Amino acid sequence: MFPTIGHLFSYLTGLPLHIPIPTFGFFMLLSFAGAWRTFRSEYRRKEAEGILYPFPPPKPIPHLDRIALFLAAFFIGAKAIYWWINRSYYIGPLPDFLLSLRGSLTGGIIIALITILTAWFWRRQFAEQTTSKPSLSPAPALLHPYQLMDRLLLFCGIAGFAGAILFAKIEGVSGLNYYGALIAGALTYLYINRKHGIPLPIAADIGSPGMMLAYAIGRLGCHLAGDGDWGIINTTPQPAWLQWTPAWT
């Protein structure tokens, strides 16, 4: 129906708007944002109820987060900039494009550097806010459970996309497989929570509302994009009492 956001806005407003943002991708981004917000809220709620507690930050593996963040930002930047430059052309199925070597090297490096600098600035600001007055033996700042969300979003997103592409390839279909994303993303989410001492049932309880919201937003994107959610064409004439609604109803 609406392959891009421009088609959707043109349909709703009647104006010839050219906004070459894929509808499904836009709603997928909204689903990530909605999940992040909901997960973070649930972590805060559980902590306020005394079910979760702040914990000492784990001993980091040197530069692991920075390397993972740089690679993820480079990949997203290279693919996104390449798509934007060639948006007037068909780049093929999304999984094939993501797994190919096509991408903008310059765009990937620029986006990765901006992301690393932004993350460094945020961490510096957080460190200044949480650092107590100097003492002979300062205690390390405790990590609140909701502060896991940035790491969860990064690693679960990477695992989810990898699982979606892998399962689609196994089935021999084009596109992304929801169950592959769910399995890979959920296992990554539960592993990170368990690693930080959060029991699996509590972690699953925290994640359920966010998963439902993200799935609903993503399916809305599929529906508006006409991506395999329409089934068999209904040739029944539109009832008279529905004439005020769009023809597709």
N, C-alpha and C positions, 0 to 999 in steps of 0.2 A: 504493500500500500504506500508507505512513506519511506523510501530508502534513505532519505536524509532529513535532517531537521528542517531544512529549507522547504521541502515538499510538505511537511506537516504544517509549518507556519503559513505557507501559501494556501493550503486547504482551509485553515481556520480563519484567515484574515482576508483572503482573496487577493493579496498583494504578491507580485512576482518576486519573492525573496530568494536569493541564492545563498544558502548557508550549507556548504558541503561537509557537514558533520554527520557521519552515519548515525541513524536513529538508534540502532541496536547498541552501538558503542557508547553513545551518549547516555542511554539508560543503564548500561552496565556500569558506567562511571558513577551515576547516581546511586546505584545499588551498593557500590563500595562505600560511598559517603554515608548512606543511610545505615549500613551495617556498622561502620566505624563509630558513628554517633550512638547507636543503640548498644553495642557491646560496651563502650566506655561508660554509658549510663548505668548499665547492669553491674559492672565492676564496682562503681561508686556505691550503688544501692546495697550490694552484698557487704561491702566494707562498712557502710553506715549501720547495717543490721548486726555487725559483729561476727559475720560468717567468714569474712576474709580479713586479713591483717597485713599491714606493711611488712616488708621483709628486706633484709640486706641485699643489695645488688649482687648478682652472681659474679664470680671471677671471670672477667671477659677473656675471650680468645683474642690475642692481639690483632687488631685491625679487621676482624672478621666482618663486623657490621658495616664498616666503611667499604670494604671490598664488595660485599653483597649489594649495598646500596648503589655503589658506583656502577656495577655491572647491570643492575636492574634499570637504573636511570639511563645508562648508555643504550641499552636495548630498546627501551621505550622511545627515547629521543631519536635514535637512528630510524626506527620504523615509522614513527609519527611524522617526522620531517620529510622522509622519503614519500610517504603517502600524500602529504600536503602538496609537495612539489609536483607530484604526478596524479593529483586528484581528478584530473580530467580524463584519465585513462583507467581502464579496468585492470586491476592488479592481480586478479585471480582470487580463488577461495582464501579466506582469512588464515586458516591453519597452514596452507601451503606458503602464503606470504610470510607468516611469522617464522616458519622453519627454513626459509630460504636465506641466502646471503645478501639479498637486496636490502639496502638501507643507506642512510646518509651518514658517512663517517664523521663529517664536520658537525652535523646536527647532534649526533650521539655524544660526541665529546663535550659540546657546549652545554647540553642539557645535564649531563653527568656532573660537570664542574659546578653548574649553578645549584644542583641538588646537594652536592657535598658541602658547598659553602653555606647553603641555607641550613643544613642539618648541623654544621659546626656552630653557626650563630645561635640556633635554638638551644643546643646543648650548653653553650657558654652562658646564655641567659638563665637557663634552668640551674646551672651550677652556682651562679651568683645569688639566685633567690633562695637556694636551699643550704648554702654554706653558713654555718653558725659562726659566732665570734671565735677568734683564734684561742686555742687552749693548748696545754701541753700534750694532750692525747685526744684530739678531736674524733668523735664517733662518726663513722660513715653515714651519709644520708640514707634514710630508708627509702625503698622503692614501693610506691603504691601500686596495687594490682592494675588499676586503670592505665598506668604508664607503660604497660606492656603492649598497648594497642598499636603503636608505631611499628614495633618489631613484628607483631602478629600480622598487620596489614601487609608488610613487605613479604614475609616468608610464606604466608598463606596464599597471597596473590600469585606469587611465583609458582608454588606447588599446585594451586588450583588450575592455572592456565596450562601447566605441563600435563596435569592429569586429564584435562578436557581434550587436549590435542591427542594425547596418547590413546585414550579410549576411542576417540573418533577414528584414529588410524587402525586400531584393532578391529573395529566394526566395518572398516572399509567405506566410511561415509565422509562427506565433505562437511566441514563445520566444526563446532565445538560440542563435546558431549558433557551434558550437565552432571551425570553421575560420576564421571571421572573427576570433574572439578570438585564435587562434593566430597568424594572419598579422600582424594589427596589433600584438599584443603582442611577437612575435618581432622584427619590424622595429624597433620602438622600443627593445627590449633591445639589439639589435646596433648600432644607431646610437649609443646612449649609450656602449657599450663602445668602439666605434671612435673616438668623440670623445675618449675618455680614453686613447687609444693602445694599447688591447688588441686584438690581431689578431682578425679574425672567426672563424677556425677555433678559436682558444683559447676565445673567448667562447661559441661553440656547444658546445664540449666541456664547459665549465663548466655551461652551462644544461641539458644533456641529462638528468642524473639528477633535477634538480629538476622539470623538465617532466614526466618520466615519473611521478614520485611525485604531483605535483599532479593530473595527468590521472586516475590511479588513484583518488585520494581523491574527486575530483569525480564520476567514474563510479559509485563506491560510493554517493554521495549520490543520483544519478539512479536507481540500482537500488532503494534503500530507499524513495525517494519514489514509485516507480512511474512515472517520467517518461519514457515512450516507450522503455524498454529491455526490454520484456517480449515483444514480438513477438506471434505468433499464440497464442491460448489453447490449452494442451495438455489435451485431454479424456481422455487415457490415465489409468486408475486408478493411484493410488500403489502401487508394489510393496510387498509385505508386509515386506521387509527394510528398508524406509525408513519404517516406521510410527512409529519413535521420533523422526523429524525433523518440523519444521513442515509443514503441509499443502501449502504452496506449493512445496516441493521436489519 
